[in-house]
Amino acid sequence: MFKIEIDQEIHLELIHPTHAEDTFEIVTRNRELFGRWLDWVEATKSAEDTEAFIDYALKSYAKHKELNCMIFFQNRLVGNIGLLGIKKRYGVKVGNLGYWLDEKAHRKGIMQRAVKKMVEIGFTIYNLEKITLKCAIENSRSCNVAKSLGFTHEGRHRADIRVGGVLMDVDSYAILKEDWIDDEL
Ligand SMILES: CC(C)(COP(=O)(O)OP(=O)(O)OC[C@H]1O[C@@H](n2cnc3c(N)ncnc32)[C@H](O)[C@@H]1OP(=O)(O)O)[C@@H](O)C(=O)NCCC(=O)NCCS
């Protein structure tokens, strides 16, 4: 397991089975909020489900298909961020960001800082050419993360995700490597 320092308050750790208990506890406590926007929440019913997810994420990491990390704020696990679905699509190397944060840790800029670091890793370590971020159009808090970091709004996909039985339209944001300037993010 490796650790990536972001600043004095925040660090990332590669997802690991030892994170399962804390992760499941956060998902349980935030079930109503997360269940509005994340399609896997309903199916996460026990710590074993979280362990199975971690196992899948580590296998995908080994195959260079995703980088999934836990977010720590003042050394406490507060969230998760993943650079997912890493692949060459129509000749362009892309990855898609996904994330969640314990409600207790909201409005401190934690996710903005975590996304900024993952974008840097995506472009410099994984040599991605484009990083996408997709959120339901009503999920303004998530869309704000993309906007605040200078992602470009590329369009809207109708009926693109079903969460808790609700079909939602999705806004698609992206940043290109050629647009990315480390200090400006
Ligand atoms: C999406 C989500 C992570 C956003 O959380 P958040 O706390 O709004 O985002 P950040 O951690 O980037 O914090 C930004 C907020 O902190 C404030 N802030 C405070 N200190 C800050 C700092 N040092 N730097 C930057 N922003 C700071 C910002 O002003 C902003 O608040 P505002 O929206 O009231 O203007 C959270 O709502 C969540 O987990 N939702 C449920 C899961 C989800 O929707 N996942 C995404 C699916 S697409």
The ligand as an ORCA input file, in Angstrom:
! r2SCAN-3c Opt
* xyz 0 1
  C     -19.486     15.602     -4.427
  C     -18.892     15.890     -3.038
  C     -17.613     15.100     -2.835
  C     -18.593     17.390     -2.945
  O     -18.236     17.702     -1.613
  P     -17.835     19.223     -1.241
  O     -17.524     19.293      0.183
  O     -18.889     20.123     -1.796
  O     -16.542     19.443     -2.158
  P     -15.089     19.915     -1.750
  O     -14.504     18.976     -0.761
  O     -14.334     20.121     -3.018
  O     -15.363     21.303     -1.031
  C     -15.772     22.422     -1.780
  C     -16.438     23.373     -0.816
  O     -15.533     23.665      0.260
  C     -15.321     25.069      0.341
  N     -13.934     25.231      0.847
  C     -13.602     25.437      2.146
  N     -12.282     25.460      2.286
  C     -11.740     25.259      1.063
  C     -10.417     25.178      0.571
  N      -9.362     25.277      1.379
  N     -10.219     24.940     -0.746
  C     -11.270     24.819     -1.589
  N     -12.569     24.898     -1.174
  C     -12.810     25.120      0.133
  C     -15.614     25.582     -1.043
  O     -15.976     26.947     -1.019
  C     -16.784     24.709     -1.430
  O     -17.950     25.095     -0.740
  P     -19.226     25.674     -1.523
  O     -19.700     24.564     -2.446
  O     -20.171     25.979     -0.432
  O     -18.686     26.847     -2.274
  C     -19.921     15.506     -1.932
  O     -21.059     16.325     -2.088
  C     -20.334     14.040     -1.939
  O     -19.599     13.173     -1.493
  N     -21.568     13.746     -2.448
  C     -22.119     12.405     -2.436
  C     -21.399     11.480     -3.407
  C     -21.363     12.053     -4.818
  O     -22.264     12.760     -5.233
  N     -20.288     11.700     -5.565
  C     -20.105     12.177     -6.917
  C     -20.911     11.432     -7.880
  S     -20.705     12.094     -9.537
*
